[in-house]
Amino acid sequence: MRKLELDKCKLKRYTLYMIKSFRHKDLRELFLTGKSSKVGLSLQKRIIRRLDALDQAEDLQDLNIPGFNFHGLHSKPKRFSVHVNGPWCLTFEWQDQHVYLVDLEQYH
């Protein structure tokens, strides 16, 4: 009988993410690989910084970072927003200390 061994580094990588899901599949690619052909190059560094902050946040107050303009949106279910650049924002849901359905939206 063969014994199944898990790569502990990979296991940690997949289970410890605070970001659990993405609405925008290209944001997921950017988060996991650091690059995406579908997300504007001029936004990528700022988005990565914000995704890293979302992934490390243990509480919503951890996102009150200068320049992020973190705030709640009037929606059901409750969503939140962090400013990226110009009209671009990352929006997401927060539940049980995890981030869900991260999206990149352009506000007019």
Secondary structure, DSSP 8 states (H G I E B T S, - for coil): -------HHHHHHHHS-SB--BSSHHHHHHHHHS--SSS-HHHHHHHHHHHHHHHH-SSGGGG--TTT--EE-S-SS--EEEEEETTEEEEEEEETTEEEEEEEEE--
